[in-house]
Amino acid sequence: MTWTFTDDVGLFLATAGPSLSARPAESTVMLTVTAALRRHGPRAYGGHDPVLGWWRGVDGEVAGTLLHTPPYPATLNAVAPRRSPR
């Protein structure tokens, strides 16, 4: 279980995007802000680069995400675990 942090929106979305997109209602803020960062650049929300992160659970899957676009507060998102097909 570990956190990974980056300021690279493309890397963040390549890694955590599928988990966020699977639950768009719960991930609205993350998806909207990262779309704006892709469209307008990393300093779309101020003079500092964003901090983006994802947490992997014991199974190696993305289980949580973090987004911080200074000067705004950080946002944390939990990603529900995948269910096994029956």
ABEGO torsion letter per residue (X at the ends): XBBBBBABAAAAAAAAAAAAAABAAAAAAAAAAAAAAAAAEAAAAEABBBBBBBBBBAAGBBABBBBBBOABBBBBBBBBBBBBBX
